[in-house]
């Protein structure tokens, strides 16, 4: 399940919301409880995305659209999901992210 919270005026498009749910379900499973917070610098301390695994079935992602460039929000979301899945920065993580992008995350 993907729960969205907005802390700034920016809103995800219906397409982005659909893709994020699809990616989360594919990568983490439909029973994974994921909270996505769309926020600004106040919560991300000038990062573009932060992810926090809270348990094996619960996680939280903070996504800052103002700091996304040069990446897309979808890419940043997929990157955070990969970290929640247990990946560290590596070629294996890159391969996992590319697989999710090809599966509908574009």
Backbone atoms as SQL, in Angstrom:
CREATE TABLE atoms (id INTEGER PRIMARY KEY, chain TEXT, resi INTEGER, resn TEXT, atom TEXT, x REAL, y REAL, z REAL);
INSERT INTO atoms VALUES
  (1, 'A', 1, 'UNK', 'N', 0.839, -1.174, 0.000),
  (2, 'A', 1, 'UNK', 'CA', 0.000, 0.000, 0.000),
  (3, 'A', 1, 'UNK', 'C', 0.885, 1.239, 0.000),
  (4, 'A', 2, 'UNK', 'N', 0.514, 2.225, -0.772),
  (5, 'A', 2, 'UNK', 'CA', 1.246, 3.484, -0.838),
  (6, 'A', 2, 'UNK', 'C', 0.353, 4.589, -0.295),
  (7, 'A', 3, 'UNK', 'N', 0.831, 5.256, 0.732),
  (8, 'A', 3, 'UNK', 'CA', 0.108, 6.383, 1.316),
  (9, 'A', 3, 'UNK', 'C', 0.886, 7.661, 1.011),
  (10, 'A', 4, 'UNK', 'N', 0.200, 8.643, 0.448),
  (11, 'A', 4, 'UNK', 'CA', 0.826, 9.914, 0.089),
  (12, 'A', 4, 'UNK', 'C', 0.484, 10.989, 1.106),
  (13, 'A', 5, 'UNK', 'N', 1.505, 11.797, 1.450),
  (14, 'A', 5, 'UNK', 'CA', 1.319, 12.966, 2.305),
  (15, 'A', 5, 'UNK', 'C', 2.032, 14.128, 1.639),
  (16, 'A', 6, 'UNK', 'N', 1.357, 15.260, 1.578),
  (17, 'A', 6, 'UNK', 'CA', 1.939, 16.456, 0.971),
  (18, 'A', 6, 'UNK', 'C', 2.244, 17.481, 2.056),
  (19, 'A', 7, 'UNK', 'N', 3.502, 17.919, 2.120),
  (20, 'A', 7, 'UNK', 'CA', 3.919, 18.956, 3.062),
  (21, 'A', 7, 'UNK', 'C', 4.201, 20.273, 2.349),
  (22, 'A', 8, 'UNK', 'N', 4.095, 20.258, 1.019),
  (23, 'A', 8, 'UNK', 'CA', 4.257, 21.471, 0.205),
  (24, 'A', 8, 'UNK', 'C', 3.123, 21.502, -0.813),
  (25, 'A', 9, 'UNK', 'N', 3.023, 22.593, -1.565),
  (26, 'A', 9, 'UNK', 'CA', 1.929, 22.742, -2.525),
  (27, 'A', 9, 'UNK', 'C', 2.053, 21.835, -3.735),
  (28, 'A', 10, 'UNK', 'N', 3.242, 21.345, -4.040),
  (29, 'A', 10, 'UNK', 'CA', 3.458, 20.471, -5.193),
  (30, 'A', 10, 'UNK', 'C', 2.613, 19.207, -5.055),
  (31, 'A', 11, 'UNK', 'N', 1.952, 18.826, -6.135),
  (32, 'A', 11, 'UNK', 'CA', 1.158, 17.583, -6.163),
  (33, 'A', 11, 'UNK', 'C', 1.650, 16.683, -7.283),
  (34, 'A', 12, 'UNK', 'N', 1.721, 15.396, -7.011),
  (35, 'A', 12, 'UNK', 'CA', 2.048, 14.430, -8.053),
  (36, 'A', 12, 'UNK', 'C', 0.909, 14.384, -9.060),
  (37, 'A', 13, 'UNK', 'N', 1.237, 14.109, -10.307),
  (38, 'A', 13, 'UNK', 'CA', 0.203, 13.922, -11.306),
  (39, 'A', 13, 'UNK', 'C', -0.454, 12.561, -11.076),
  (40, 'A', 14, 'UNK', 'N', -1.603, 12.351, -11.673),
  (41, 'A', 14, 'UNK', 'CA', -2.280, 11.056, -11.576),
  (42, 'A', 14, 'UNK', 'C', -1.388, 9.963, -12.166),
  (43, 'A', 15, 'UNK', 'N', -0.681, 10.272, -13.232),
  (44, 'A', 15, 'UNK', 'CA', 0.218, 9.301, -13.869),
  (45, 'A', 15, 'UNK', 'C', 1.368, 8.939, -12.934),
  (46, 'A', 16, 'UNK', 'N', 1.985, 9.949, -12.298),
  (47, 'A', 16, 'UNK', 'CA', 3.076, 9.676, -11.360),
  (48, 'A', 16, 'UNK', 'C', 2.584, 8.809, -10.195),
  (49, 'A', 17, 'UNK', 'N', 1.424, 9.142, -9.665),
  (50, 'A', 17, 'UNK', 'CA', 0.865, 8.375, -8.555),
  (51, 'A', 17, 'UNK', 'C', 0.644, 6.929, -8.962),
  (52, 'A', 18, 'UNK', 'N', 0.075, 6.720, -10.149),
  (53, 'A', 18, 'UNK', 'CA', -0.151, 5.366, -10.663),
  (54, 'A', 18, 'UNK', 'C', 1.172, 4.615, -10.810),
  (55, 'A', 19, 'UNK', 'N', 2.178, 5.265, -11.412),
  (56, 'A', 19, 'UNK', 'CA', 3.471, 4.621, -11.626),
  (57, 'A', 19, 'UNK', 'C', 4.160, 4.300, -10.301),
  (58, 'A', 20, 'UNK', 'N', 4.092, 5.212, -9.352),
  (59, 'A', 20, 'UNK', 'CA', 4.740, 4.983, -8.058),
  (60, 'A', 20, 'UNK', 'C', 4.109, 3.789, -7.351),
  (61, 'A', 21, 'UNK', 'N', 2.778, 3.681, -7.406),
  (62, 'A', 21, 'UNK', 'CA', 2.101, 2.532, -6.791),
  (63, 'A', 21, 'UNK', 'C', 2.511, 1.241, -7.491),
  (64, 'A', 22, 'UNK', 'N', 2.581, 1.285, -8.811),
  (65, 'A', 22, 'UNK', 'CA', 2.971, 0.108, -9.600),
  (66, 'A', 22, 'UNK', 'C', 4.395, -0.332, -9.249),
  (67, 'A', 23, 'UNK', 'N', 5.313, 0.621, -9.188),
  (68, 'A', 23, 'UNK', 'CA', 6.709, 0.322, -8.862),
  (69, 'A', 23, 'UNK', 'C', 6.820, -0.239, -7.442),
  (70, 'A', 24, 'UNK', 'N', 6.144, 0.398, -6.488),
  (71, 'A', 24, 'UNK', 'CA', 6.208, -0.050, -5.097),
  (72, 'A', 24, 'UNK', 'C', 5.676, -1.474, -4.964),
  (73, 'A', 25, 'UNK', 'N', 4.547, -1.752, -5.603),
  (74, 'A', 25, 'UNK', 'CA', 3.969, -3.097, -5.537),
  (75, 'A', 25, 'UNK', 'C', 4.901, -4.130, -6.158),
  (76, 'A', 26, 'UNK', 'N', 5.490, -3.791, -7.300),
  (77, 'A', 26, 'UNK', 'CA', 6.367, -4.730, -8.002),
  (78, 'A', 26, 'UNK', 'C', 7.644, -4.994, -7.195),
  (79, 'A', 27, 'UNK', 'N', 8.237, -3.952, -6.649),
  (80, 'A', 27, 'UNK', 'CA', 9.525, -4.089, -5.973),
  (81, 'A', 27, 'UNK', 'C', 9.407, -4.572, -4.533),
  (82, 'A', 28, 'UNK', 'N', 8.405, -4.076, -3.815),
  (83, 'A', 28, 'UNK', 'CA', 8.314, -4.340, -2.383),
  (84, 'A', 28, 'UNK', 'C', 7.210, -5.322, -2.014),
  (85, 'A', 29, 'UNK', 'N', 6.271, -5.508, -2.918),
  (86, 'A', 29, 'UNK', 'CA', 5.138, -6.390, -2.651),
  (87, 'A', 29, 'UNK', 'C', 3.908, -5.600, -2.242),
  (88, 'A', 30, 'UNK', 'N', 2.753, -6.155, -2.518),
  (89, 'A', 30, 'UNK', 'CA', 1.491, -5.457, -2.256),
  (90, 'A', 30, 'UNK', 'C', 1.199, -5.295, -0.766),
  (91, 'A', 31, 'UNK', 'N', 1.814, -6.123, 0.070),
  (92, 'A', 31, 'UNK', 'CA', 1.569, -6.035, 1.507),
  (93, 'A', 31, 'UNK', 'C', 2.503, -5.043, 2.205),
  (94, 'A', 32, 'UNK', 'N', 3.499, -4.519, 1.484),
  (95, 'A', 32, 'UNK', 'CA', 4.432, -3.555, 2.059),
  (96, 'A', 32, 'UNK', 'C', 3.697, -2.242, 2.313),
  (97, 'A', 33, 'UNK', 'N', 3.849, -1.688, 3.485),
  (98, 'A', 33, 'UNK', 'CA', 3.194, -0.438, 3.876),
  (99, 'A', 33, 'UNK', 'C', 4.188, 0.702, 3.680),
  (100, 'A', 34, 'UNK', 'N', 4.005, 1.478, 2.605),
  (101, 'A', 34, 'UNK', 'CA', 4.936, 2.533, 2.235),
  (102, 'A', 34, 'UNK', 'C', 4.291, 3.900, 2.365),
  (103, 'A', 35, 'UNK', 'N', 4.961, 4.776, 3.090),
  (104, 'A', 35, 'UNK', 'CA', 4.527, 6.164, 3.227),
  (105, 'A', 35, 'UNK', 'C', 5.441, 7.019, 2.359),
  (106, 'A', 36, 'UNK', 'N', 4.857, 7.811, 1.466),
  (107, 'A', 36, 'UNK', 'CA', 5.601, 8.729, 0.618),
  (108, 'A', 36, 'UNK', 'C', 5.224, 10.150, 1.013),
  (109, 'A', 37, 'UNK', 'N', 6.214, 10.915, 1.456),
  (110, 'A', 37, 'UNK', 'CA', 5.999, 12.293, 1.864),
  (111, 'A', 37, 'UNK', 'C', 6.625, 13.206, 0.821),
  (112, 'A', 38, 'UNK', 'N', 5.803, 14.038, 0.192),
  (113, 'A', 38, 'UNK', 'CA', 6.291, 15.033, -0.763),
  (114, 'A', 38, 'UNK', 'C', 6.548, 16.289, 0.052),
  (115, 'A', 39, 'UNK', 'N', 7.816, 16.715, 0.079),
  (116, 'A', 39, 'UNK', 'CA', 8.177, 17.790, 0.993),
  (117, 'A', 39, 'UNK', 'C', 9.278, 18.666, 0.407),
  (118, 'A', 40, 'UNK', 'N', 9.697, 19.647, 1.182),
  (119, 'A', 40, 'UNK', 'CA', 10.756, 20.559, 0.788),
  (120, 'A', 40, 'UNK', 'C', 11.990, 20.370, 1.651),
  (121, 'A', 41, 'UNK', 'N', 12.861, 21.364, 1.613),
  (122, 'A', 41, 'UNK', 'CA', 14.142, 21.297, 2.312),
  (123, 'A', 41, 'UNK', 'C', 13.998, 21.136, 3.819),
  (124, 'A', 42, 'UNK', 'N', 12.916, 21.640, 4.378),
  (125, 'A', 42, 'UNK', 'CA', 12.737, 21.582, 5.828),
  (126, 'A', 42, 'UNK', 'C', 12.798, 20.143, 6.350),
  (127, 'A', 43, 'UNK', 'N', 12.242, 19.192, 5.597),
  (128, 'A', 43, 'UNK', 'CA', 12.241, 17.795, 6.028),
  (129, 'A', 43, 'UNK', 'C', 13.357, 16.961, 5.421),
  (130, 'A', 44, 'UNK', 'N', 13.934, 17.415, 4.318),
  (131, 'A', 44, 'UNK', 'CA', 14.963, 16.597, 3.665),
  (132, 'A', 44, 'UNK', 'C', 16.369, 17.160, 3.853),
  (133, 'A', 45, 'UNK', 'N', 16.482, 18.296, 4.527),
  (134, 'A', 45, 'UNK', 'CA', 17.793, 18.894, 4.770),
  (135, 'A', 45, 'UNK', 'C', 18.603, 19.027, 3.476),
  (136, 'A', 46, 'UNK', 'N', 17.933, 19.524, 2.440),
  (137, 'A', 46, 'UNK', 'CA', 18.539, 19.811, 1.133),
  (138, 'A', 46, 'UNK', 'C', 18.901, 18.567, 0.312),
  (139, 'A', 47, 'UNK', 'N', 18.366, 17.400, 0.680),
  (140, 'A', 47, 'UNK', 'CA', 18.525, 16.194, -0.144),
  (141, 'A', 47, 'UNK', 'C', 17.358, 16.135, -1.140),
  (142, 'A', 48, 'UNK', 'N', 17.525, 15.339, -2.196),
  (143, 'A', 48, 'UNK', 'CA', 16.415, 15.183, -3.140),
  (144, 'A', 48, 'UNK', 'C', 15.497, 14.031, -2.740),
  (145, 'A', 49, 'UNK', 'N', 16.038, 13.019, -2.071),
  (146, 'A', 49, 'UNK', 'CA', 15.215, 11.893, -1.615),
  (147, 'A', 49, 'UNK', 'C', 15.902, 11.206, -0.431),
  (148, 'A', 50, 'UNK', 'N', 15.085, 10.773, 0.509),
  (149, 'A', 50, 'UNK', 'CA', 15.565, 10.003, 1.659),
  (150, 'A', 50, 'UNK', 'C', 14.627, 8.818, 1.846),
  (151, 'A', 51, 'UNK', 'N', 15.183, 7.677, 2.231),
  (152, 'A', 51, 'UNK', 'CA', 14.330, 6.515, 2.487),
  (153, 'A', 51, 'UNK', 'C', 14.708, 5.904, 3.833),
  (154, 'A', 52, 'UNK', 'N', 13.674, 5.442, 4.534),
  (155, 'A', 52, 'UNK', 'CA', 13.854, 4.871, 5.860),
  (156, 'A', 52, 'UNK', 'C', 13.083, 3.561, 5.976),
  (157, 'A', 53, 'UNK', 'N', 13.790, 2.443, 6.072),
  (158, 'A', 53, 'UNK', 'CA', 13.090, 1.195, 6.365),
  (159, 'A', 53, 'UNK', 'C', 12.757, 1.174, 7.856),
  (160, 'A', 54, 'UNK', 'N', 11.488, 1.034, 8.178),
  (161, 'A', 54, 'UNK', 'CA', 11.065, 1.042, 9.581),
  (162, 'A', 54, 'UNK', 'C', 10.929, -0.372, 10.129),
  (163, 'A', 55, 'UNK', 'N', 10.644, -1.324, 9.253),
  (164, 'A', 55, 'UNK', 'CA', 10.620, -2.747, 9.584),
  (165, 'A', 55, 'UNK', 'C', 10.719, -3.490, 8.257),
  (166, 'A', 56, 'UNK', 'N', 10.583, -4.801, 8.283),
  (167, 'A', 56, 'UNK', 'CA', 10.707, -5.536, 7.010),
  (168, 'A', 56, 'UNK', 'C', 9.518, -5.300, 6.079),
  (169, 'A', 57, 'UNK', 'N', 8.397, -4.817, 6.613),
  (170, 'A', 57, 'UNK', 'CA', 7.201, -4.574, 5.800),
  (171, 'A', 57, 'UNK', 'C', 6.718, -3.132, 5.816),
  (172, 'A', 58, 'UNK', 'N', 7.507, -2.228, 6.396),
  (173, 'A', 58, 'UNK', 'CA', 7.089, -0.826, 6.503),
  (174, 'A', 58, 'UNK', 'C', 8.281, 0.069, 6.194),
  (175, 'A', 59, 'UNK', 'N', 8.039, 1.108, 5.380),
  (176, 'A', 59, 'UNK', 'CA', 9.086, 2.064, 5.063),
  (177, 'A', 59, 'UNK', 'C', 8.516, 3.426, 4.753),
  (178, 'A', 60, 'UNK', 'N', 9.414, 4.405, 4.708),
  (179, 'A', 60, 'UNK', 'CA', 9.001, 5.775, 4.443),
  (180, 'A', 60, 'UNK', 'C', 10.006, 6.420, 3.492),
  (181, 'A', 61, 'UNK', 'N', 9.468, 7.183, 2.553),
  (182, 'A', 61, 'UNK', 'CA', 10.286, 7.917, 1.595),
  (183, 'A', 61, 'UNK', 'C', 9.909, 9.392, 1.682),
  (184, 'A', 62, 'UNK', 'N', 10.923, 10.259, 1.754),
  (185, 'A', 62, 'UNK', 'CA', 10.737, 11.706, 1.682),
  (186, 'A', 62, 'UNK', 'C', 11.284, 12.146, 0.334),
  (187, 'A', 63, 'UNK', 'N', 10.454, 12.752, -0.489),
  (188, 'A', 63, 'UNK', 'CA', 10.818, 13.149, -1.849),
  (189, 'A', 63, 'UNK', 'C', 10.685, 14.661, -1.979),
  (190, 'A', 64, 'UNK', 'N', 11.772, 15.316, -2.388),
  (191, 'A', 64, 'UNK', 'CA', 11.807, 16.772, -2.521),
  (192, 'A', 64, 'UNK', 'C', 11.840, 17.151, -4.005),
  (193, 'A', 65, 'UNK', 'N', 10.685, 17.483, -4.603),
  (194, 'A', 65, 'UNK', 'CA', 10.636, 17.811, -6.034),
  (195, 'A', 65, 'UNK', 'C', 11.503, 19.013, -6.425),
  (196, 'A', 66, 'UNK', 'N', 11.714, 19.938, -5.505),
  (197, 'A', 66, 'UNK', 'CA', 12.507, 21.135, -5.810),
  (198, 'A', 66, 'UNK', 'C', 13.975, 20.805, -6.031),
  (199, 'A', 67, 'UNK', 'N', 14.421, 19.671, -5.563),
  (200, 'A', 67, 'UNK', 'CA', 15.827, 19.270, -5.705),
  (201, 'A', 67, 'UNK', 'C', 15.996, 18.047, -6.606),
  (202, 'A', 68, 'UNK', 'N', 14.995, 17.736, -7.384),
  (203, 'A', 68, 'UNK', 'CA', 15.031, 16.522, -8.209),
  (204, 'A', 68, 'UNK', 'C', 16.048, 16.594, -9.341),
  (205, 'A', 69, 'UNK', 'N', 16.148, 17.720, -10.007),
  (206, 'A', 69, 'UNK', 'CA', 17.012, 17.820, -11.194),
  (207, 'A', 69, 'UNK', 'C', 18.449, 17.500, -10.843),
  (208, 'A', 70, 'UNK', 'N', 19.133, 16.745, -11.699),
  (209, 'A', 70, 'UNK', 'CA', 18.838, 16.370, -13.077),
  (210, 'A', 70, 'UNK', 'C', 18.027, 15.080, -13.215),
  (211, 'A', 71, 'UNK', 'N', 17.513, 14.537, -12.129),
  (212, 'A', 71, 'UNK', 'CA', 16.749, 13.294, -12.171),
  (213, 'A', 71, 'UNK', 'C', 15.258, 13.567, -12.287),
  (214, 'A', 72, 'UNK', 'N', 14.523, 12.569, -12.715),
  (215, 'A', 72, 'UNK', 'CA', 13.064, 12.669, -12.686),
  (216, 'A', 72, 'UNK', 'C', 12.588, 12.210, -11.307),
  (217, 'A', 73, 'UNK', 'N', 11.383, 12.594, -10.944),
  (218, 'A', 73, 'UNK', 'CA', 10.819, 12.132, -9.672),
  (219, 'A', 73, 'UNK', 'C', 10.682, 10.615, -9.665),
  (220, 'A', 74, 'UNK', 'N', 10.355, 10.056, -10.810),
  (221, 'A', 74, 'UNK', 'CA', 10.222, 8.603, -10.912),
  (222, 'A', 74, 'UNK', 'C', 11.547, 7.917, -10.619),
  (223, 'A', 75, 'UNK', 'N', 12.624, 8.445, -11.192),
  (224, 'A', 75, 'UNK', 'CA', 13.943, 7.852, -10.942),
  (225, 'A', 75, 'UNK', 'C', 14.295, 7.945, -9.457),
  (226, 'A', 76, 'UNK', 'N', 14.046, 9.084, -8.839),
  (227, 'A', 76, 'UNK', 'CA', 14.353, 9.244, -7.418),
  (228, 'A', 76, 'UNK', 'C', 13.515, 8.300, -6.562),
  (229, 'A', 77, 'UNK', 'N', 12.250, 8.142, -6.927),
  (230, 'A', 77, 'UNK', 'CA', 11.383, 7.225, -6.199),
  (231, 'A', 77, 'UNK', 'C', 11.904, 5.794, -6.313),
  (232, 'A', 78, 'UNK', 'N', 12.262, 5.390, -7.520),
  (233, 'A', 78, 'UNK', 'CA', 12.806, 4.042, -7.746),
  (234, 'A', 78, 'UNK', 'C', 14.099, 3.853, -6.964),
  (235, 'A', 79, 'UNK', 'N', 14.940, 4.870, -6.929),
  (236, 'A', 79, 'UNK', 'CA', 16.191, 4.803, -6.180),
  (237, 'A', 79, 'UNK', 'C', 15.904, 4.561, -4.687),
  (238, 'A', 80, 'UNK', 'N', 14.942, 5.289, -4.147),
  (239, 'A', 80, 'UNK', 'CA', 14.578, 5.131, -2.736),
  (240, 'A', 80, 'UNK', 'C', 13.995, 3.744, -2.474),
  (241, 'A', 81, 'UNK', 'N', 13.166, 3.258, -3.389),
  (242, 'A', 81, 'UNK', 'CA', 12.584, 1.919, -3.254),
  (243, 'A', 81, 'UNK', 'C', 13.696, 0.861, -3.253),
  (244, 'A', 82, 'UNK', 'N', 14.699, 1.052, -4.092),
  (245, 'A', 82, 'UNK', 'CA', 15.821, 0.105, -4.126),
  (246, 'A', 82, 'UNK', 'C', 16.530, 0.059, -2.775),
  (247, 'A', 83, 'UNK', 'N', 16.704, 1.207, -2.143),
  (248, 'A', 83, 'UNK', 'CA', 17.312, 1.224, -0.810),
  (249, 'A', 83, 'UNK', 'C', 16.413, 0.490, 0.197),
  (250, 'A', 84, 'UNK', 'N', 15.100, 0.700, 0.112),
  (251, 'A', 84, 'UNK', 'CA', 14.181, 0.001, 1.013),
  (252, 'A', 84, 'UNK', 'C', 14.225, -1.508, 0.788),
  (253, 'A', 85, 'UNK', 'N', 14.496, -1.894, -0.432),
  (254, 'A', 85, 'UNK', 'CA', 14.605, -3.318, -0.779),
  (255, 'A', 85, 'UNK', 'C', 15.905, -3.917, -0.228),
  (256, 'A', 86, 'UNK', 'N', 16.821, -3.056, 0.217),
  (257, 'A', 86, 'UNK', 'CA', 18.059, -3.534, 0.824),
  (258, 'A', 86, 'UNK', 'C', 19.311, -3.305, 0.015),
  (259, 'A', 87, 'UNK', 'N', 19.191, -2.635, -1.114),
  (260, 'A', 87, 'UNK', 'CA', 20.351, -2.388, -1.964),
  (261, 'A', 87, 'UNK', 'C', 21.179, -1.216, -1.439),
  (262, 'A', 88, 'UNK', 'N', 22.502, -1.351, -1.555),
  (263, 'A', 88, 'UNK', 'CA', 23.431, -0.241, -1.382),
  (264, 'A', 88, 'UNK', 'C', 23.885, 0.160, -2.776),
  (265, 'A', 89, 'UNK', 'N', 24.495, 1.323, -2.911),
  (266, 'A', 89, 'UNK', 'CA', 24.959, 1.771, -4.223),
  (267, 'A', 89, 'UNK', 'C', 25.940, 0.750, -4.786),
  (268, 'A', 90, 'UNK', 'N', 25.594, 0.197, -5.944),
  (269, 'A', 90, 'UNK', 'CA', 26.393, -0.852, -6.567),
  (270, 'A', 90, 'UNK', 'C', 25.853, -1.111, -7.964),
  (271, 'A', 91, 'UNK', 'N', 26.607, -1.861, -8.775),
  (272, 'A', 91, 'UNK', 'CA', 26.074, -2.270, -10.077),
  (273, 'A', 91, 'UNK', 'C', 24.775, -3.072, -9.943),
  (274, 'A', 92, 'UNK', 'N', 24.646, -3.879, -8.884),
  (275, 'A', 92, 'UNK', 'CA', 23.408, -4.653, -8.684),
  (276, 'A', 92, 'UNK', 'C', 22.225, -3.712, -8.450),
  (277, 'A', 93, 'UNK', 'N', 22.456, -2.629, -7.713),
  (278, 'A', 93, 'UNK', 'CA', 21.385, -1.651, -7.485),
  (279, 'A', 93, 'UNK', 'C', 21.013, -0.966, -8.793),
  (280, 'A', 94, 'UNK', 'N', 22.009, -0.596, -9.579),
  (281, 'A', 94, 'UNK', 'CA', 21.753, 0.029, -10.882),
  (282, 'A', 94, 'UNK', 'C', 20.919, -0.888, -11.767),
  (283, 'A', 95, 'UNK', 'N', 21.252, -2.168, -11.777),
  (284, 'A', 95, 'UNK', 'CA', 20.519, -3.148, -12.590),
  (285, 'A', 95, 'UNK', 'C', 19.072, -3.268, -12.109),
  (286, 'A', 96, 'UNK', 'N', 18.877, -3.314, -10.794),
  (287, 'A', 96, 'UNK', 'CA', 17.531, -3.384, -10.222),
  (288, 'A', 96, 'UNK', 'C', 16.713, -2.151, -10.611),
  (289, 'A', 97, 'UNK', 'N', 17.320, -0.962, -10.519),
  (290, 'A', 97, 'UNK', 'CA', 16.621, 0.274, -10.880),
  (291, 'A', 97, 'UNK', 'C', 16.242, 0.278, -12.353),
  (292, 'A', 98, 'UNK', 'N', 17.153, -0.164, -13.217),
  (293, 'A', 98, 'UNK', 'CA', 16.863, -0.204, -14.656),
  (294, 'A', 98, 'UNK', 'C', 15.719, -1.166, -14.956),
  (295, 'A', 99, 'UNK', 'N', 15.693, -2.284, -14.255),
  (296, 'A', 99, 'UNK', 'CA', 14.606, -3.258, -14.420),
  (297, 'A', 99, 'UNK', 'C', 13.265, -2.612, -14.064),
  (298, 'A', 100, 'UNK', 'N', 13.220, -1.862, -12.963),
  (299, 'A', 100, 'UNK', 'CA', 11.975, -1.184, -12.568),
  (300, 'A', 100, 'UNK', 'C', 11.581, -0.097, -13.554),
  (301, 'A', 101, 'UNK', 'N', 12.568, 0.640, -14.061),
  (302, 'A', 101, 'UNK', 'CA', 12.287, 1.675, -15.061),
  (303, 'A', 101, 'UNK', 'C', 11.661, 1.058, -16.321),
  (304, 'A', 102, 'UNK', 'N', 12.235, -0.058, -16.769),
  (305, 'A', 102, 'UNK', 'CA', 11.722, -0.728, -17.962),
  (306, 'A', 102, 'UNK', 'C', 10.327, -1.317, -17.719),
  (307, 'A', 103, 'UNK', 'N', 10.054, -1.703, -16.497),
  (308, 'A', 103, 'UNK', 'CA', 8.771, -2.345, -16.170),
  (309, 'A', 103, 'UNK', 'C', 7.624, -1.353, -16.057),
  (310, 'A', 104, 'UNK', 'N', 7.902, -0.099, -16.303),
  (311, 'A', 104, 'UNK', 'CA', 6.797, 0.853, -16.285),
  (312, 'A', 104, 'UNK', 'C', 7.071, 2.115, -15.504),
  (313, 'A', 105, 'UNK', 'N', 8.270, 2.254, -14.997),
  (314, 'A', 105, 'UNK', 'CA', 8.595, 3.426, -14.211),
  (315, 'A', 105, 'UNK', 'C', 8.998, 4.629, -15.020),
  (316, 'A', 106, 'UNK', 'N', 8.892, 4.569, -16.341),
  (317, 'A', 106, 'UNK', 'CA', 9.276, 5.728, -17.157),
  (318, 'A', 106, 'UNK', 'C', 8.091, 6.609, -17.422);
